[in-house]
C-alpha cells in the first residue's frame, strides 16, 4: 500500500527522485501513525523507519 502511495506522489511530481520518495514515505508513515494510535507496535515501527531515514 505504501509503495503505491509513494509511486503516485513521485509520478505527480513528474520525476522519480529519491527525495520525493523519502518525503512521501515519511508523510505516509505519519498518516498511518496517527490512525493506528491504539497499536503501539505500529507507531513504534513507523517512528523507527522515520528515524532511520
C-alpha positions, 0 to 999 in steps of 0.5 A: 500500500505504501509503495503505491502511495509513494509511486503516485506522489513521485509520478505527480511530481513528474520525476522519480527522485529519491527525495520525493520518495523519502518525503512521501514515505515519511508523510505516509508513515505519519498518516498511518501513525496517527490512525493506528494510535491504539497499536503501539507496535505500529507507531513504534515501527513507523517512528523507527523507519522515520528515524532511520531515514 
